[in-house]
Amino acid sequence: MDALIQLSDVTKRYDAGGHPAVDRVSLTVAPGEAVAVMGPSGSGKSTLLNLIAGLDRPTSGTVTVAGQRIDTLSETGVARFRRQRIGMIFQFFNLLDDLTVADNVLLPAQLSGLRAAQARARTAELLAALRIDRHADAFPARLSGGERQRVAIARALVNRPVLLLADEPTGALDTATGEEIGELLRDLNSSGQTMVLVTHNPDLAARYARRTVHIVDGQVRSDVVIGSSTDLAGQVLP
């Protein structure tokens, strides 16, 4: 099966003479995988996610998502690709406070050119599936953290993305609510949704992802799949 994500020898430097945020990373993610990216603060986790999303461009190397070299696209082209193919979830939700819940979810569909009736039907479907349809006309500030994250997930899914990217999706939530969101993400993956999530939480990674990639100083130090791990040379680690 062809890779959905293919990073080949990718380096990202923000300063010409500085230490690279991501250093010669090669990574492949197959369709349907759930991959957790872990590492200490400043290790390059979020930069890696931004490279996959096309929010950052590599200094060198190539980034291919769903068969498209996104590192070669124009700013307009990569924005269009991201709207159509990638859903993103953030730690602090990134909802628009002056729009209702329904309008927050509708917005990406409207920007991608989906017909109004189809966009409304898709929004209603997601709000019901995520059990927040009763809040459709409310504003985000009136919702709990878990409810706001469900809205953010609905927004990320509205355009039926091939890839879901999540940056610390439970980081702003209490433990019980974080577990609910983790279960929701696992259910999405079980239904076939490809997912890459950045997390500091080893429990979240172990319970809700089938593979964990550890990054230290911008480099992949280990890649663990269901109880076995492989270093960069392909050797089994203890």
N, C-alpha and C positions, 0 to 999 in steps of 0.2 A: 504493500500500500504506500502511495506517495506521501511524503511528509507534508503536514500542514504548515509547520514552521521550520525554516532552515536558516540558521545563522552559520556563516562560514568565516572563521578567522576574523571575528569582528573586534575592533578596537574603537573606543570612544574617548577622546581627550577634549576637555573643555578649555584647557590652557595649553598652548603649543609646547611649553617646556615642562608642564606638570605631569604628575603621575596619572596614568589613564584610569578613568572611572570603570571602564570595562576593557579587559586586556586579552586580546586574542582568543575570544570565546567562540567555540563551535558547538552548536546545540541543535538537535532535531526533536521535534514533537510531532507525533502521529495524530491523525484524526481520532477524536474520542478520548484522548488522554486527559488526565487531570494531573498537572505538575505544580508542585509547591516549590518556590524559590526562597531559600533561607540564607541568612548570613548576618554578621554584626552590622551595626549602623555604619554607613559609609562604605559598605562592601561592594556596592554597584548593583544591588537588587532592583531598585526603582529605575535606574538608568537602563538596565537590561529590558525591563518591561516597556519603557518609553521607546526603545529601539524597535521592539517588536510591533508597537503601536504606530510607529512612524512619527512620533512626537519629537524624537531626536534622530539625527542622521549619523551613521558611523563615520569615524575619521578614516577607517579602512575596513575592508571586508564587505560582505554582502548579506543582505537581509531579505529573505523570500517568505511571503505569507500567502497561502492559498494559490501558489503558482505565480505570484506577482513579485517582481523585484521592487519592493517599496522604497529602497534606498535610492533608486534612480528616478522616482516620480517627482514631478513639480510639487510645490506647496499645495496648489489647487488639486492636483491629482491624488496626492496622498490623503488630503482631507476628505475627498469624495470616496476613496477606497475605505478609509476608516469608518465613515458613516454607514457604508453599505455592508462591510464585512466584519467589523470588529465592534464588540460591546465592551465598555469600560465601567468598572465599579471602583469607587474611591473610599478611603478611610472616613472622610468627613462628608460623604454623600454628594457634595457639589450640586445640590438642587437649587433651582431658582426660586427664591422666597416669594417673589411677587407673582408667581404662577401657581395655579392649583395643582394638586397631585396629578390629575388627568392631563393637564396641559404640559406638565414636566415630562410625562411619558410620551405624549404626542409629538413633542418638539423634534426629536431626531427623525421621526417618520415624515414630518412635514418638510424638513430640510432635505431629505433624500428624495422627495418628489412623489411619495406614496399618495394615492388618491385619498381625499378626505374621509370618505365613507369607510375605506379599508383601514385607514389609520385609526379611526375611532373604534372600529370593531376589534382591531388588534389590541388596542389599549384596554378596552373593556375586558377582553379575554385574559390579559395578563393580570390586571387588577383583581379579577375574580380568582384566578389561579393562585395568586400570592396572598389572598385573603385580606386585601386592603381596598376592595371596591367600595366599602361604605365611606371611605375617606376621599372619594374621587373629587369632590368639590371643595375639600379642605385645603388649607395652605400648609406647607411643610412645617412651619414653626409650631403648629398645633399637634404634631405627631411625636410619638416617642422615637428614640434612636433606632430601635429595631424596625419600626414602621417606615421611617425615612429610608433605611437601607433597603427595605423591600421595594419602595418606590424607585430607588436608584437601580435596583436589579431589573425591575420592569422596564425602565428607560433603556437599560443596556441591551435588553432582549427584543425591543420593539421591532427592530429591522431584521430579525432572525439572523444574527451574526454567525459566521462559521467559527468564530473564536471569541471567547470571553476572557478578558483580562481583569484581574482584581488586585488592587494595591492595598494591603492591610484591611480587608473587608470587614473584619470584626474588631479592629483596633480601637474604635471609639465606643464599643458596646460593653455592657456588663457581661459577666461570664455566661449566665443563662441565655441571654439574648444572642450572644455570640455563638453559642451552640446551636440555637435555632437557625441562624443564618448559615452556619456551617452545614447543617443537615440539608438546608435548601440547596446549597451549592452542590452537595453530593448527589441530591436527587436530579439536579440539572445534568450533571455529568453522567449519571446512570441512564438518562434518556438520550445520551449521545453527544451532549454539548462538550466540545473541546475547551479546556480551561487552563490558564496559567495564573497562579496567584502568588503574590509576595506576602510573606507573613513572618513575624518574629515568634509566632506561637508554634512550638514543636508539636503540641497536641493537635492543633488544627491541621497541621501538615500530615501527621500520622493518620488521623481519623478520616480526613476528607480528600486526600490526594493519594494517588497510587504510585507516585514517584516524587522524590525530593531531590532537588539540585541545590547543593551548598556552594555559595560564592564567598570567597575571601580575597580582599585586595583586588577585586575586579576579575578574578579568575575562578573557573569552576574547579573546585577541589574534590567534590564527590558527586555521584549521580546514583541515587538509591532507588531501586524498584522492588517493592513488595518483599522486603527482607533480605535482598542481596544488594551489594553495592560494588561499583566499579570506579576505579580512579582513572586519570587521564590516559594511562597506558593500557587500560582494559583489564587490569588485574583485580581479582576479588579482594576486597578489604576485610579485615576482621570486624 
